[in-house]
């Protein structure tokens, strides 16, 4: 049985959304891992919801770099606050 083009489009869109969600979760995990390792504190409880509010994958990638470059945790938090929606 041949599937309709609408069904195929729905499946492809779902796959793409799954990839985007996976990339977002991966970026957030990378940010938290870097911060935890660099500053030897558990940042997940305080920062996870703030990071999850960001849907722009490119912005999350920039925050990975900010986490790597930050001299202090406060520097990263400042970068995060300016990156958040509505900030």
Steps between C-alpha positions, in 0.01 A plus 500: 500500500637834401483772766362844431725801461323667795578202724861503380527873573363448853751222566791711368394798709484281810846363431640852457337618823651201679844587368458862612390394848793259527744770392354741757523244780857420399603867499348555844674190637830621354463843659421352841785248475753771411384729780497219757851390403649849479348647814458179704137573589174340395338758275216282373240587765541874451560524127307219331165680477669820377681307227188306403321830435738562207379339177765646269763228445757751379456700820552182704816426302627849580428430866713184481786724388416753773517221758844402370627859499349630826758589763238480774153347523359853529638575151304211356185595690523850351531350149202276572286788623564697183423194286165413658178584318362832616829596665 
